[in-house]
Amino acid sequence: MMNVVMIGPFAWTPKGTVSARVFPIARTLVKRGHRVTILVVPYDNPAEAGHDFEREGVPMHALTVTRPGVLSFLVDPIRLARATLGLHPDVVHVFKPVGYSGLAGMWLAAFSRLPLVVDTDDWEGTGGWSDVNPYPQVWKRFFDFQERWLPRHARAVTVASRTLQTQVWGFGVPPARVVYLPNGPDVLFRERKTVGQERRDEVRRRLGVGDAALAIYVGHIPRGNDLDIAIEALPRVAAEVGDVRLVVIGEGDGRPALEERVRALGLGERVIFTGWVDHADIPAYLAAADVAIHPYRDTLVNRAKCAGKVIEYMAMGKAVVTGRVGMNREYIVHGESGLLTEPGDVDDFAAAMVRVLKDRALAAELGRNAEARIWAEFDWDARAGEIERAYAIARRQK
């Protein structure tokens, strides 16, 4: 049995890294008899600061935030590192090589002899999120430095996508120390996949969509999102299908621009922004929808990511329409377990939505195949050996 400390980059909400990646990995290890503790500095959600809780045998400690801003960025990563040392772990798993968790990992790499594993699930530096988010230039350069430095100085690296695997190899990390660990489905969706008709009807009444064809998007809405593709496609879908609505569940810095585009196109009655919905209610919303969507452009950010949204859609047995980019090509077999569209092509995205919405038999078949594939190929429990292998690699290195 190992004593593992995981350092998360964010609070539990609103971003999904801790809830959708760190915690499922931790829970999988606990089921195999390991002890796992998650540590975070919830600078992005100060309401969580100072709170401890436990989920399914995994304790999570949210440290207090010294003070939002530069002081916190300088002090709190060291507090994270010291809290890690105090737990006397056999191995430390740092999630994201940048930001608070990355700084804590850098401190541990420099001042401790603990076996360190770093996880990367997004491309953060130049050409990635640093180009999307309005960070000061000095921060962008530092994040770019962190993204390259920490994987080279960790004893093992876990990566969420094939693109990230290739990028890390390009940093000079030996392939034998890089473990491919794509995201998998949350057991919540296995337990709640079967949603009664009354719950689907309740959601539709709450949304006020009646019998309209319903497309759904669930997740964070960051700057640089590609939901405008679906919004632009909606009038073309309506021309073929008739009454159709798009429900967007989530929040983020990208929402205002989308709402402005909806107003400009006169689609106010067709696009519904719900804001955040409790995670436990997401299965009912997905069950109420006829198609689940996630449009993509072909960017480095999209090639590198491993979108939890697509995984949730598949786990719920929904027909999925998304872009032929990055990990989507590993999760979905086009025409069998979903429909892949040309990146950034509004007409192709609209045509795929129409195809699913007009052919209920096809939608049902795609959904069944999607559910079977995601559990058979990407279940976290099936990947447990790979997680342990990453830790074994780290513990062998000196």
Secondary structure, 3 states (H helix, E strand, C coil): CCEEEEECCCCCCCCCHHHHHHHHHHHHHHHCCCEEEEEECCCCCHHHCCCEEEECCEEEEECCCCCCCHHHHHHHHHHHHHHHHHCCCCEEEEECCCHHHHHHHHHHHHHCCCCEEEEECCCCCCCCHHHHCCCCHHHHHHHHHHHHHHHHHCCEEEECCHHHHHHHHHCCCCHHHEEECCCCCCHHHHHCCCCCHHHHHHHHHHHCCCCCEEEEEECCCCCCCCHHHHHHHHHHHHHHHCCEEEEEEECCCCHHHHHHHHHHCCCCCCEEEEECCCHHHHHHHHHHCCEEEECCCCCHHHHHCCCHHHHHHHHCCCCEEEECCCCHHHHCCCCCCCEEECCCCHHHHHHHHHHHHHCHHHHHHHHHHHHHHHHHHHCHHHHHHHHHHHHHHHHHCC
